[in-house]
């Protein structure tokens, strides 16, 4: 399907004066809300685990389901926003997100919270691509660099402020307020958008819905992420006889093969079929979700690969580190948030610098420098992780990491869209955001699996060496409690009296396990288990950190393959329409 490079709609914000910049503020406010919500939960997770009695797998799902819904729907809703109206989609997304946030705050079970997070992801998928499309159509040249710099800085900065805000709300109010805070912010963005942003749409695109594509990309992403998260529970290959997979009364029938490899295989096949279906629909002139022609643009291609890979490391580490700081170091949620303030300061410090660097040296160099600083910050943070570390010590590499996030995030979206005409900005921004969210979901799944699998393995080995006199049943009970509490049983282990009866984490103990806590000698030996579990958690967090570092370094490599781009002053021709002037591949 060929389109022209002619703009399809008039600017939807005032072309001069402060109105356009107030409109930008309203868009940034909505984006800030959904980005904060992706990170604000991280420092609240330990409190949520204790309050709702969640296990480590459920803790992963609280984060992963949000980004998974985000990723599965971004392209569809970005496309629909271009057709039905970008402002209308943005406003509808704010309403959905506000309602879901209220439900999340009222949650009384893990299932209810996970369902609310799913709906929040739907709202977020309506908001983000609409803001990108509106910005891409309304700002050009230097103003475009400034606008995307502000927009990107809000993403980087709010992602960093989320832990601080979540920590303060969790410590001094309750974890529920990590969700309630979205209500006033969302309402302000809603009212401001009605006042300062007019409707815009792509008048040359017909209304339609790509049902096969939507089903295939959803099944594909869900299958892969489900397999990565649930592999420890249901078995990576052979089925776990102690934890059979059951849903709506139906139980997985095979014992020799777990549902996990089947889910991952189905996911990969679905994603491959998605590519085939989308190419065929595009050639047939039908409504489609992914415009694979956009991948001809070098900036779009390598920018998306770099952003996706870096997201694997960024969000996975932000999930792992708060769990460690609260369980091992003993910080509360607010103190944990204060440590992450260094990251926020670094990000905000880099925001004005990114536009200057982009104008002087080019956006590609700003992105590459940012990603390299992220790698340095992650490496230093990982090397400093130990039971004796301090928040002040960790603040230094986190500041460096924040500077990298600010530099890279502020310019990466602009680089990715730099060669894409506004007529296709909805598809392009939806694809860009989808790739980042896929990276985030996979990052939580992969780094979460590395974290908890290493934690369980190291805890088991350390306890066997430290408590040989304790029965295997009782040692394995401790391993189970560490796993099911995502390591948050450590404070209870430090207090034998508080640990009696399972320390509030045992839930449903077998007769043999309950007998362990009825044995005074076993309870008296619990403080001895603290150091082995702390060492295990340290090793596990370092393993997650080095895994994150590997992803970010790969992202740096992709960023070096980005073309040198200038902020366009006029529209860029389509490669299909004018092959001779297409960007170099």
LUMVOMI-609921 format. One record per residue (C-alpha): residue in three letters; x, y, z. Coordinates in steps of 0.05 Angstrom, whole numbers, padded with zeros to 5 digits, always signed. Layout:
N
AlaXYZ;...
//
This chain:
585
Unk+00000+00000+00000;Unk+00030+00066-00022;Unk+00016+00132+00010;Unk+00039+00202-00007;Unk+00082+00246+00036;Unk+00030+00301+00036;Unk+00007+00318+00106;Unk-00062+00289+00118;Unk-00087+00338+00170;Unk-00077+00408+00195;Unk-00038+00417+00259;Unk-00081+00400+00319;Unk-00049+00450+00366;Unk-00038+00524+00361;Unk+00018+00538+00312;Unk+00045+00596+00352;Unk+00041+00625+00422;Unk+00038+00587+00487;Unk-00022+00545+00469;Unk+00019+00494+00431;Unk+00067+00486+00489;Unk+00010+00480+00540;Unk-00018+00425+00495;Unk+00051+00392+00497;Unk+00048+00396+00573;Unk-00020+00361+00573;Unk+00007+00305+00529;Unk+00069+00299+00573;Unk+00025+00295+00635;Unk-00013+00235+00607;Unk+00051+00201+00585;Unk+00082+00214+00653;Unk+00023+00180+00687;Unk+00029+00115+00648;Unk+00105+00114+00652;Unk+00105+00127+00727;Unk+00056+00070+00735;Unk+00104+00024+00701;Unk+00157+00037+00755;Unk+00118+00063+00816;Unk+00097-00008+00832;Unk+00168-00033+00837;Unk+00182-00006+00907;Unk+00111-00023+00930;Unk+00117-00096+00908;Unk+00146-00121+00975;Unk+00087-00089+01013;Unk+00038-00117+00962;Unk+00069-00186+00969;Unk+00060-00184+01044;Unk-00010-00153+01043;Unk-00040-00197+00989;Unk+00004-00258+01004;Unk+00032-00264+00934;Unk+00088-00309+00910;Unk+00146-00289+00865;Unk+00110-00310+00802;Unk+00050-00265+00818;Unk+00099-00208+00832;Unk+00127-00216+00762;Unk+00058-00217+00731;Unk+00038-00151+00765;Unk+00092-00117+00724;Unk+00092-00161+00662;Unk+00017-00161+00649;Unk+00017-00085+00646;Unk+00071-00081+00593;Unk+00044-00143+00557;Unk-00024-00111+00547;Unk+00011-00047+00529;Unk+00052-00082+00475;Unk-00003-00125+00446;Unk-00050-00067+00435;Unk-00004-00008+00418;Unk-00003-00019+00344;Unk-00078-00033+00338;Unk-00098+00028+00380;Unk-00045+00073+00348;Unk-00074+00054+00280;Unk-00146+00066+00304;Unk-00125+00133+00333;Unk-00100+00156+00265;Unk-00167+00136+00234;Unk-00218+00154+00287;Unk-00182+00214+00318;Unk-00118+00220+00358;Unk-00147+00266+00411;Unk-00208+00222+00420;Unk-00163+00161+00430;Unk-00120+00199+00480;Unk-00181+00222+00520;Unk-00212+00152+00520;Unk-00145+00123+00543;Unk-00143+00172+00602;Unk-00213+00150+00623;Unk-00196+00076+00619;Unk-00131+00087+00657;Unk-00165+00126+00713;Unk-00219+00073+00723;Unk-00168+00016+00723;Unk-00125+00054+00773;Unk-00184+00059+00821;Unk-00197-00016+00815;Unk-00123-00031+00826;Unk-00123+00011+00890;Unk-00184-00025+00915;Unk-00155-00095+00901;Unk-00162-00147+00955;Unk-00128-00205+00919;Unk-00071-00217+00871;Unk-00119-00238+00816;Unk-00159-00173+00822;Unk-00095-00130+00821;Unk-00067-00167+00761;Unk-00133-00158+00724;Unk-00133-00084+00740;Unk-00061-00078+00715;Unk-00084-00111+00650;Unk-00137-00058+00640;Unk-00085-00004+00657;Unk-00042-00031+00602;Unk-00101-00023+00553;Unk-00109+00050+00574;Unk-00035+00062+00567;Unk-00035+00032+00497;Unk-00089+00083+00478;Unk-00050+00141+00507;Unk+00022+00133+00484;Unk+00017+00127+00408;Unk-00034+00183+00405;Unk+00014+00231+00439;Unk+00071+00212+00392;Unk+00028+00222+00330;Unk+00003+00290+00354;Unk+00074+00313+00368;Unk+00101+00286+00303;Unk+00048+00324+00263;Unk+00054+00390+00300;Unk+00128+00402+00310;Unk+00183+00407+00259;Unk+00256+00428+00257;Unk+00286+00455+00321;Unk+00218+00459+00355;Unk+00210+00385+00341;Unk+00276+00370+00375;Unk+00255+00411+00436;Unk+00185+00380+00438;Unk+00210+00309+00434;Unk+00266+00326+00483;Unk+00213+00349+00534;Unk+00169+00290+00518;Unk+00226+00240+00523;Unk+00254+00273+00586;Unk+00186+00266+00619;Unk+00188+00191+00603;Unk+00258+00182+00630;Unk+00248+00227+00690;Unk+00181+00201+00709;Unk+00205+00129+00703;Unk+00258+00148+00754;Unk+00212+00189+00800;Unk+00161+00132+00801;Unk+00200+00092+00854;Unk+00208+00154+00899;Unk+00134+00172+00894;Unk+00113+00100+00903;Unk+00159+00092+00963;Unk+00132+00154+00998;Unk+00060+00135+00985;Unk+00071+00063+01007;Unk+00109+00081+01071;Unk+00066+00138+01096;Unk-00002+00119+01067;Unk-00007+00050+01035;Unk+00011+00015+00971;Unk-00060+00028+00947;Unk-00043+00102+00938;Unk+00009+00083+00886;Unk-00052+00074+00842;Unk-00099+00127+00870;Unk-00049+00181+00853;Unk-00068+00172+00780;Unk-00138+00200+00790;Unk-00121+00275+00799;Unk-00065+00271+00747;Unk-00109+00238+00696;Unk-00166+00287+00707;Unk-00120+00347+00698;Unk-00093+00318+00633;Unk-00164+00305+00609;Unk-00189+00376+00622;Unk-00126+00408+00593;Unk-00130+00366+00530;Unk-00202+00387+00518;Unk-00180+00460+00522;Unk-00114+00462+00484;Unk-00114+00404+00434;Unk-00159+00398+00373;Unk-00176+00333+00337;Unk-00132+00306+00281;Unk-00133+00243+00240;Unk-00105+00211+00177;Unk-00159+00228+00126;Unk-00129+00181+00074;Unk-00136+00118+00115;Unk-00200+00078+00114;Unk-00233+00049+00176;Unk-00218-00024+00188;Unk-00194-00076+00237;Unk-00141-00129+00227;Unk-00171-00185+00268;Unk-00122-00241+00246;Unk-00063-00196+00259;Unk-00089-00175+00327;Unk-00101-00247+00348;Unk-00033-00271+00324;Unk+00008-00216+00357;Unk-00031-00223+00422;Unk-00023-00299+00424;Unk+00050-00293+00405;Unk+00069-00244+00459;Unk+00027-00277+00513;Unk+00055-00346+00496;Unk+00128-00324+00500;Unk+00120-00282+00563;Unk+00077-00335+00598;Unk+00129-00388+00584;Unk+00187-00345+00610;Unk+00151-00327+00674;Unk+00117-00393+00689;Unk+00175-00439+00671;Unk+00197-00443+00744;Unk+00127-00461+00766;Unk+00103-00512+00715;Unk+00170-00539+00691;Unk+00214-00517+00634;Unk+00206-00582+00597;Unk+00175-00639+00638;Unk+00111-00621+00676;Unk+00118-00607+00750;Unk+00074-00660+00784;Unk+00067-00616+00846;Unk+00041-00555+00807;Unk-00004-00578+00750;Unk-00029-00523+00704;Unk-00103-00513+00714;Unk-00150-00461+00685;Unk-00226-00457+00689;Unk-00229-00529+00714;Unk-00185-00556+00658;Unk-00117-00587+00675;Unk-00058-00596+00629;Unk-00061-00671+00611;Unk+00011-00687+00593;Unk+00063-00707+00646;Unk+00123-00716+00600;Unk+00117-00646+00570;Unk+00100-00583+00608;Unk+00054-00529+00581;Unk+00114-00481+00582;Unk+00152-00504+00519;Unk+00085-00511+00483;Unk+00066-00439+00501;Unk+00134-00412+00479;Unk+00132-00452+00414;Unk+00061-00429+00400;Unk+00082-00357+00414;Unk+00141-00359+00366;Unk+00100-00392+00311;Unk+00044-00341+00320;Unk+00093-00283+00314;Unk+00122-00313+00249;Unk+00051-00322+00222;Unk+00036-00250+00242;Unk+00092-00226+00197;Unk+00066-00268+00138;Unk-00006-00245+00148;Unk+00012-00172+00153;Unk+00054-00173+00089;Unk-00002-00207+00051;Unk-00055-00158+00077;Unk-00011-00099+00059;Unk+00000-00125-00012;Unk-00075-00137-00019;Unk-00091-00066+00002;Unk-00128-00089+00065;Unk-00126-00057+00134;Unk-00062-00078+00170;Unk-00028-00066+00236;Unk+00047-00069+00220;Unk+00075-00032+00160;Unk+00137-00073+00146;Unk+00157-00022+00094;Unk+00177+00024+00151;Unk+00235-00023+00166;Unk+00268+00001+00101;Unk+00285+00065+00139;Unk+00352+00053+00172;Unk+00337+00100+00230;Unk+00271+00065+00243;Unk+00301-00005+00238;Unk+00362+00003+00282;Unk+00328+00052+00329;Unk+00274+00002+00345;Unk+00324-00054+00355;Unk+00366-00011+00401;Unk+00306+00012+00442;Unk+00278-00058+00449;Unk+00343-00089+00472;Unk+00357-00033+00522;Unk+00287-00039+00551;Unk+00302-00111+00567;Unk+00357-00088+00615;Unk+00326-00023+00640;Unk+00259-00047+00666;Unk+00284-00115+00689;Unk+00336-00083+00734;Unk+00285-00034+00762;Unk+00243-00094+00781;Unk+00299-00132+00816;Unk+00336-00078+00854;Unk+00279-00054+00900;Unk+00266-00125+00922;Unk+00338-00132+00943;Unk+00344-00066+00978;Unk+00283-00078+01021;Unk+00296-00151+01037;Unk+00372-00151+01047;Unk+00392-00080+01064;Unk+00328-00069+01105;Unk+00304-00004+01073;Unk+00231+00013+01074;Unk+00194+00033+01011;Unk+00208+00108+01018;Unk+00283+00098+01032;Unk+00286+00054+00970;Unk+00252+00109+00931;Unk+00303+00160+00957;Unk+00359+00118+00928;Unk+00326+00119+00860;Unk+00321+00195+00866;Unk+00393+00196+00842;Unk+00369+00164+00778;Unk+00315+00216+00770;Unk+00363+00274+00782;Unk+00410+00245+00730;Unk+00354+00239+00679;Unk+00329+00310+00690;Unk+00401+00336+00688;Unk+00410+00303+00620;Unk+00344+00327+00590;Unk+00366+00398+00569;Unk+00434+00372+00551;Unk+00406+00321+00502;Unk+00375+00373+00456;Unk+00441+00413+00456;Unk+00482+00350+00440;Unk+00433+00330+00386;Unk+00437+00397+00351;Unk+00513+00401+00356;Unk+00535+00329+00344;Unk+00471+00296+00318;Unk+00417+00254+00352;Unk+00453+00188+00339;Unk+00514+00208+00380;Unk+00469+00232+00437;Unk+00432+00165+00437;Unk+00497+00124+00434;Unk+00528+00164+00490;Unk+00466+00156+00533;Unk+00464+00080+00524;Unk+00539+00075+00539;Unk+00528+00113+00604;Unk+00471+00067+00621;Unk+00518+00008+00613;Unk+00570+00040+00658;Unk+00518+00055+00711;Unk+00490-00016+00710;Unk+00559-00047+00714;Unk+00580-00003+00773;Unk+00513-00015+00809;Unk+00519-00090+00800;Unk+00591-00092+00826;Unk+00571-00052+00888;Unk+00513-00098+00907;Unk+00528-00132+00974;Unk+00494-00139+01042;Unk+00541-00084+01068;Unk+00529-00033+01014;Unk+00495+00034+01027;Unk+00445+00075+00990;Unk+00493+00133+00985;Unk+00544+00088+00951;Unk+00493+00062+00901;Unk+00468+00132+00886;Unk+00531+00149+00847;Unk+00525+00096+00792;Unk+00449+00105+00792;Unk+00460+00179+00776;Unk+00505+00159+00718;Unk+00452+00110+00696;Unk+00399+00165+00700;Unk+00441+00211+00657;Unk+00444+00156+00605;Unk+00369+00144+00607;Unk+00356+00219+00598;Unk+00403+00226+00539;Unk+00380+00163+00503;Unk+00305+00167+00516;Unk+00299+00240+00499;Unk+00327+00231+00429;Unk+00314+00158+00410;Unk+00240+00168+00392;Unk+00258+00229+00350;Unk+00312+00189+00314;Unk+00266+00131+00301;Unk+00213+00176+00270;Unk+00261+00223+00236;Unk+00254+00191+00168;Unk+00180+00173+00174;Unk+00129+00220+00141;Unk+00073+00246+00187;Unk+00022+00209+00144;Unk+00050+00144+00172;Unk+00068+00169+00241;Unk+00012+00130+00275;Unk+00037+00064+00250;Unk+00110+00083+00262;Unk+00100+00108+00333;Unk+00056+00049+00349;Unk+00109+00001+00325;Unk+00164+00039+00362;Unk+00125+00038+00427;Unk+00105-00035+00418;Unk+00177-00055+00410;Unk+00197-00018+00473;Unk+00140-00049+00513;Unk+00156-00118+00486;Unk+00227-00106+00511;Unk+00200-00084+00579;Unk+00154-00145+00586;Unk+00210-00193+00565;Unk+00259-00156+00610;Unk+00215-00168+00672;Unk+00203-00240+00650;Unk+00276-00256+00634;Unk+00310-00218+00690;Unk+00256-00240+00739;Unk+00268-00312+00720;Unk+00344-00303+00727;Unk+00334-00269+00794;Unk+00287-00319+00826;Unk+00316-00382+00795;Unk+00385-00362+00821;Unk+00356-00342+00888;Unk+00324-00410+00897;Unk+00384-00449+00874;Unk+00434-00410+00916;Unk+00389-00411+00977;Unk+00382-00486+00973;Unk+00458-00496+00967;Unk+00476-00446+01021;Unk+00426-00475+01071;Unk+00452-00546+01060;Unk+00522-00521+01076;Unk+00501-00478+01135;Unk+00446-00518+01168;Unk+00465-00592+01157;Unk+00432-00610+01224;Unk+00364-00586+01200;Unk+00320-00638+01167;Unk+00315-00635+01090;Unk+00239-00622+01096;Unk+00250-00560+01140;Unk+00307-00534+01096;Unk+00264-00542+01034;Unk+00209-00505+01071;Unk+00255-00445+01080;Unk+00273-00448+01006;Unk+00199-00449+00988;Unk+00184-00390+01034;Unk+00241-00350+01004;Unk+00214-00365+00934;Unk+00141-00352+00949;Unk+00156-00287+00984;Unk+00205-00263+00930;Unk+00258-00261+00985;Unk+00215-00216+01030;Unk+00215-00267+01086;Unk+00284-00243+01107;Unk+00258-00192+01159;Unk+00218-00248+01191;Unk+00278-00294+01193;Unk+00316-00241+01231;Unk+00262-00245+01285;Unk+00251-00318+01306;Unk+00188-00300+01345;Unk+00159-00265+01284;Unk+00179-00323+01240;Unk+00142-00374+01281;Unk+00085-00403+01242;Unk+00115-00382+01176;Unk+00126-00309+01188;Unk+00062-00291+01152;Unk+00085-00322+01087;Unk+00070-00395+01097;Unk-00003-00392+01076;Unk-00018-00467+01070;Unk+00035-00511+01102;Unk+00035-00587+01100;Unk+00034-00625+01165;Unk+00109-00638+01160;Unk+00123-00565+01146;Unk+00079-00540+01203;Unk+00118-00588+01249;Unk+00182-00550+01231;Unk+00155-00486+01262;Unk+00129-00524+01322;Unk+00201-00546+01336;Unk+00235-00495+01383;Unk+00304-00517+01359;Unk+00285-00502+01286;Unk+00257-00434+01303;Unk+00320-00418+01344;Unk+00363-00436+01284;Unk+00326-00389+01236;Unk+00371-00328+01249;Unk+00429-00372+01225;Unk+00394-00377+01158;Unk+00394-00302+01147;Unk+00465-00296+01122;Unk+00460-00354+01073;Unk+00395-00325+01044;Unk+00426-00255+01040;Unk+00486-00283+01003;Unk+00439-00321+00956;Unk+00399-00258+00943;Unk+00463-00219+00930;Unk+00486-00270+00879;Unk+00418-00271+00846;Unk+00414-00195+00841;Unk+00484-00192+00812;Unk+00464-00245+00761;Unk+00404-00203+00741;Unk+00448-00142+00737;Unk+00500-00174+00691;Unk+00444-00200+00647;Unk+00415-00129+00643;Unk+00485-00103+00626;Unk+00491-00152+00568;Unk+00425-00128+00538;Unk+00445-00054+00544;Unk+00513-00067+00512;Unk+00477-00100+00453;Unk+00433-00038+00449;Unk+00495+00005+00446;Unk+00519-00035+00385;Unk+00453-00024+00349;Unk+00454+00050+00365;Unk+00522+00056+00330;Unk+00488+00030+00267;Unk+00438+00088+00266;Unk+00447+00137+00209;Unk+00468+00209+00220;Unk+00403+00248+00218;Unk+00384+00321+00219;Unk+00320+00348+00246;Unk+00278+00352+00184;Unk+00251+00419+00161;Unk+00207+00389+00108;Unk+00172+00323+00095;Unk+00213+00262+00077;Unk+00191+00224+00014;Unk+00166+00153+00018;Unk+00215+00100-00006;Unk+00158+00066-00044;Unk+00138+00130-00079;Unk+00208+00156-00097;Unk+00259+00100-00091;Unk+00316+00144-00114;Unk+00311+00189-00054;Unk+00300+00135-00002;Unk+00346+00135+00058;Unk+00407+00090+00055;Unk+00393+00021+00083;
//
